[in-house]
Amino acid sequence: MKRLLSTFALFACFAGLSVSAASKPNIIFLLADDIGYADLSCYGAKHAKTPNLDRLAAQGRRFTDAHSPASTCTPTRRAFLSGRYSWRQQPGSSIAPGDAALSIEPGTSTVASLMKSAGYKTGVVGKWHIGLGPEGGPDWNGEVKPGPLDIGFDYCFIMAATGDRVPTVYIENRRVVNLDPSDPITVSYAKKVGTDPTGAENPELLKLKHTHGHDMTIVNGVGRIGWMTGGRSARWTDEDMGDTFAGKALKFIEDNKSNPFFLYYATHNIHVPRVPNQRFKGTSPVGTRGDSIHELDDAVGKVMAKLDALKLADNTLFIFTSDNGGVMDDGYEDVGSFDYHPNAPLHGYKGSVWEGGHRLPFIARWPGHIKPGSESAALMAHLDMPATFAALVGVKIPAGQCADSINVLPAILGETKTSARTTFVAHNGGTQGPFGLRDGQWKLITGGAGAGGKGKAKAPGKATAKNPATVQLFDLASDLGEEKNLATEQPEKLKEMQELLAKIRGQ
């Protein structure tokens, strides 16, 4: 009987029938950090090996026109959770400091709150980076709130920002993990606090050289943006971070194996500082960036193995993607000198509105519902997940909420070759641009697009010969690498795209 039902489900999906919301599949959304379009073997990478991600793709669908809502982390994460472009929202459009306030107002509908309303247990593990606490920042020595638990999550084990920013501690639910009350934490991004050494004063203590010249607090031999003192018993060990987050993700799955769950697993890999565990060091021919990709792939393999062990794989929609495009030297000299193109054949890097800044790997697996080994060129973005997951489980989004989110479930399941999304607005974090507007095969760039080229990244935002601070128009169907600016040759199309962008921004 079980085999008969499974066969029917497979037939129903491939025949174009929607999956019943009553099935309540588990959902895992794994958001990697700074993984580019060409960083995985299944997307053509030659420099690192990703056998687990390759297996995920072989068992599911690989998407070639999926996008992060922004080309930097904070606005992407907020847009994914809220279903609204971050350039519509203030504050928090740009990359948030580690002491920023929570930039999603409690009461806002999020992908987590929607899943919770459908009876799901909801958890977030890993990098948060959309702020915590009230205006002025959280109380690191007391209850850290508001935070994930106030916008739809039942459980959280997170870092506040990134590995290259203070505070260098984990937060579980509302408390800093392993905090000693006699050694309280102080954090500031305005002035130096305490007596902890800084990179400017003690360069001999740095095990990773910083290339952007910040005066940074040194924690465990790594310079961190901002200043911090205290919390010594609570500070993380960089080399163990991947294992720590993976362990918490696996525990959440284990703890919720008997009920439907939604897990937002946001790895720190492969963001700087890239300090992989010792067992991955030297395993790649392209330095610590490649070693960190191997560590990320290992984490994906652990999740897949856990689902198999618990017999949950067939009832779990597992999505893997990244928060923005890849970048090489992002502040630390840890990648070596070799010919490496993390976003090939795309132009641009993290922080730009070139395709390389936001077009990303996106893999979806759901055995029996998504055809294995398949590929899709359907246009979609991470901010479509609230509407997509809500449609999957039969939840109605409250009026006025998740306003930019579009249900792309038919494309994910393979019921359609295209998605309901026909336009997409890329940005690099600011509210005033530059913007990159997609409409079908056409793309408009409103001004200086950010880091360009296909080799090592130039300074983000700097105009180059290929990146003039002028309007640009590209036909991506014939020019995916954004080589030929058609703005002069296609004045009518340029005007049409400019008017469309103005209309979308005014909505």
N, C-alpha and C positions, 0 to 999 in steps of 0.2 A: 504493500500500500504506500509506504514511504517513497519507494522508487517511482511509483505511478504518479504521485503528486509532484515529485521533483521533475519528472519528464514533462508533465503538463505545464509547470511553471516555466521551464525552458522553452517549450513550444509557444506559450502565450507571449513571452517576451519577444522572441524572434519573429513572431507573427505580427508584432506591432501593438500588442495589448498592453495596457498599463499594469503595473504591479499593484496589487491590493495593498492599501495602507494598513490593513489589519495584520499584515505579516510583521510589522514593527521590527525591521532589521536594525542591528547595531550599526552605528556609524562611527568610523574613525577618520578624522581629518588630520593628517600629518603634514605640518607646515615646516619644511626645512628653511634654513636661513642662508641667503646668498648663493643658492644653487642656480647655476645658469643653464641655458637651453642645451648646451653641449657638454654638460658635466657628467652625464650618465651614459653608460655603455649602450643602453637601449635607445638613446638619442644620438648615437654616433661617436661617443667619446672614445679616444684611443689612449688617453693618459692615465686613467684610473679604471679599476674594475668594480662593477656594481652588480654582482650575481643575484643578490636578493631583490633589488629593484628590477633587474632584468626579468626575474621570475614573476614578479608582480605584474609587469607589463605583459608577459607571455600568458598569464592567466586572466588578463583583463583588457582594458582599452587604453591606448596611448593617444593623447590629444596633442595636436600640433599648432593650435591657435588659441591657447588658453593664456590668461593674463592676470598678473597681480594688479589690484586696483591702483597701486602707485609703485614707483621704482625705488622706494625706501620703506623701511620696516614699520614704523609707527603708523603712518596713514594706511598702509595695506592691512594691518591687523585690525585697526578700528573699522575700516570699511567691511572687511570680512565679517566681523562680529555683528555690526549694526545694519548691514545691507544698504548703506549710504556712502557715496563718495566722501572721502575725508575733506576734500576741498569745499564741500558744502558746510562743514562743521568747524566750530571754533570752541575752545582752543585745541591744540594738539595736532595740527596738520603736519607740522614738521617733525623731525626726529626728536623724541622727548628725552630730556635729561632724566637721570635716575631718581630724582626727587620730585618729578612732576605729579600733579594731581590727576586723579582718574578722569579721563577725557570722554567717557561715555556716562551720561547722566543716569543714575539708578531710576528704573521705571521705563527706560528705553527698551523696546523689543530687540532682542539679540538672537542669534542662532541658538544660543544656549537656553534662553528663556522659552523659545518656541518649542525646543525639544523637551524641556521640562514640563511644559503644559500638555505634552502628549504622553506623559508618564515615563519619560526617560530619566535615568540617572545621568547627571552631566558632570564632566570633569575636565579640567585644564591642567596640563603638565608641561613645564618648560619655560620658554621665554615669553614674558608678558608684554612689556614695553609700551603700554598705553596709559601709564600713570596709575598711581595708587593714592588713596587718602583724599582729604579735602584740599582746597586751595592753600598753598603753602607747603604741601607735602605731608606724608603720613607720619604717625608716631611710631618710629621703628622699635621703640622700647615697650610699647603697649599693644593695643589692638590696631592692626593695619586695616583700616576701613575708611571709606568704602573701597571695594575691590571686586574680584571675580564673583564672590558669593552674593554680591548685591546686584549683579546683572545676569543672573540665571544659572550660575554654576553651583553644584552641590559640594564640589571638592576642588581644591587647587593646591598644587605644589609648584611654585614658580620662582623665577628670578625677576627682580623688578624691571630691569632694563636689558643690558647686554653685558658680555664678559669684559668689555673694555670701558665700562662705566661702573662707578660705585653706586649703591652699596654692593659689596661682594658677598651677599648672604642669600639664603633661600627663605621663602615665606611659605608656610603650610597653613592653609585656611587663613587665619587672621594673625598669625604670630611668626616672628623670625625664629627659624629653627636653631636650637642649641644656644640661644642667647643667655649669657651670664648677666644677671641684673646688676652685678657690681662693676660691669664693664660696658656701660651704655654706648649706643651708637649715635654718632653725630655725622650728618651728611650735609655738604654745601656745594653748590655749583657757582657760588658768588665769591667766596674767599676761602683761603686755607684754614682748616680747623685742626686742632690738636698738634701732635708732634710727629706723626707718621712721616717717613721720608718721601720725598718727591723725586721724580726722574731728573728734573733740572738740577737739583742739589746733589743727587747721589746716582749718577749714571752707571757707576760700577756695580750697582745692585740689580740692574736690569738684565734679565736673561733673554728678552726680546727687545731689539732696538725699535723705538718708535720713530717714524719718518715724518710726522706732521708737526713736530715741535711743541706738543702740549706739555705744560707743567702738570704732571700727573701724580696722584698718590700711587706709591708702589705697594702692591699686595702680592705676596708669593712670587716676587721677582718680575711682576708684570705691571707696567704703568697703566693706570686707569683714569679716564676722564673724570674730573671732579675731585673733591676732597672728602676724606672719611677718616674718622678715628673711632676706636672702640670696636666691640663686637668680635674680638679676636677668636673666641671659641666657636663663633658661628660662621666664620669665613670659609667659603668653599675652597676646594682644591681643584684647579682647572683640569688637570689630567683625569679626574674622576667624574667630571660633570656629565659626560655622555652616558656613563653607566648609571649615575644617580637618577637622571631623568628617565632613562629606559626602565630602570627598576620600578619607579613610581608609576609609570604608564602600565607596566605589566601587572602591578598590584591592583590598579584600578580595574583593569579588565577582569582579573581573578575575583575581586570582591563583588563585581556586578554581573557575573556570568549567568545568573538566574533571572535577570530582568533586562529589558532593553536599555542600552547605554549609548551615550554620545561622548566621545573622547576627542578633545582638541589637544593634540600632542605637538607642541611647538619646540623642535629641537634647537639647540644653540649651534650645532654644526651646520654650516661650516664658517660661521661668522668669526671675525678676529676678536681676540687673539686666538690663533689656531694652535691649541695645545692638546693634541690628541693623547689618549692613553698610551703608555709605553708599548703595549702589544701591537699598536698600529704604526709606530714610528719607523720610518724607512721602508714601509711596505709598498709605497708608490714611487714611480720614477720621477715624480714632479713635486717633491718636497712636501711640506706639512699641509698644503692645501689638498693634495691628493690623499695624504694619510687621513685627513679629516673626512674626506668623502668616503673612504673605506670604513671609518668609524660610524658614519651616518648609515651606510648600507648595512652594517652589522646590527644597528638598532632596528632597522626595518625588518631584518631577518628574525630578530627576537620577537617582534610583534606577530609576525606570520606564524612562527613556531608556537607561540602561546595560543593563538586562535585555533591552530590545528589540534593542539593538545586538549583544549577544552571543547573541541568539536563545534566551534562557533564560526569557522571560516565561511561556511555556506550561507550563514545568516548575518553576514557583516559586509556592509559597503565600506571598503577601505580606499581612501583617496590619499595620494601622495602628491605634493607640489612644493613650491618655494614662495618666499615672501617678496622677492624681487630678483632681478638678474644677477649674474655673477660679477665679481670684481677681483682684481689681482691684489696689488698693494693697497690695502685699505687702512694703512696706518702702521703696519708692522712688517719688518723685513723678514718674512718667514716663508716666502714662496720659491726662492731660488731664481736662477736666470735661465729660462728655457722658453721655447716658442709654445705658447699656451693660449688657447682661445676659448674661454669658458662659455661664450654665447654664440659661437660660430653656427651658421653662416650669417648671423645677425650683426648689425652695426650697433655699437654702444654698450654701456655697462650700467650696473646699479647706479641710481641717481640721475639717470637720463630718461628722456621720453623717446629715444630711439627704441626700436624693437628689442634690442638686447637688454634694455633696462627693465622690461616688464613681460615679454613673452617667455613662457617658462615650461618646463616639464610638468605634465599633469597626467597622472595615471589613476584609473578607477578600476577596482576589482570587486565583483560581486558574483560569485559562482552561481550558475543557473539563470542569471539575469543579464549579465554583460558577457558578450561573446569573447572567448579567450583569443588572444593574439590579434585583436582588431585595432584599427586606427581611425581617428576622426579628425577632420579639419573644421569642426564646428567652433564658432566663436563663443567664448565664455570668459567669465572673470570670477575671481574669488568672492566678490560681493554678491554673486548669484546664489551662493550656497544657502542663505536663510530661506529664500523662496523655494529653492529646489528641495531642501530637506523638509520644509513644511508641507510641500506637495506630496512628498514621499510618504509621510506619516499622517496626512489628512488634517493638518492644523491650519486654521485660518489666521492670516496675519492681521493684527489690528489696524484699523484705518489710519493712514498717515505714517505708518511705521515701515521700515525696510524699503523705502520708496524707490531706490535704484536697483533693487534686487529683482532678477528675472528668473523664472522657473526654466531651467535648462535640463530637467530630468529626462525628457525624451531623447535628447542628444547623448546624455551620459549612458542611457540604456541601449542606445543604438536604434531606437524606433524611428529617428529622423537623422538625415545626414547633416542638416543645418540645425541651428538652435533658434530660439525666439529672440535672442540678442542679435541686433543688426548694427548697433553702434556701441562704441566704447571710448571713454575719455581717460587717457593716461596722464599722469602728472608726477612730479618728482617730490612732492610734499607740500609745496606752498599753495596758498589759496588763489593766487593771481597768475599762476602759470610759471614756466611754460606748460602748455598742454599739447597732447597728441591725440587728435580725434580720428577714430576709425569709423568708416561708413562703408560696409562691404569691402571691396578691394582697395579703397582709397584711404589715404592717411594724410592729415593736415598736422603740421607742427607750427606752433604760433611764434616761436622765437628761438633763442639759444637753447638747444635741446639737452645740454649736459655732456657728460663724458662720452667721447666718440671713439671711433677706430675699432679694429678687431684684434689688436695686439694688447700690450699693457695699457691700462687705463690712464687717461690724462686726468688732470685735476677736475673734479665735478664742477659743472657750470661754466668752465672756461671755453670761450669761443675759439674754434679752430678753423682751418681752411675748409674742412668738411662740415663744420658746424657753425655757420655764420648766424649772427643774431638777427635773422630775417625769417619771414614766413617761408615755409617749404611745403611742397605737395608731392606725394609719391603714389605710384601705382604698385601696390605690394604684390599683385598677381604676376607681374613681370620683373619686379625689382624689390625682392624681399630684403636685400642688403641696403636699401635706401641710398642708392648711389646717385640717382638722377633726379634733381629737383625740377618738377614740371610746373611750378607756379607761374612762370612766364608763358609757357606754351599752352596752359589750360586755364585761362582767366575765368571762364564761366564756372568751371568745376571748383576753382579756388574760392570764388565768391559764394557758391552754394555751400561749400564746407564751412566757411567762416560764419555764414548765417545759421547753419545747423548747430555749430558749437555755441553760438550766442543763445540760441533757443534752449539747448540743453542746460546751459549754465543758468538760465533764467527760470527754469522750472522749479 
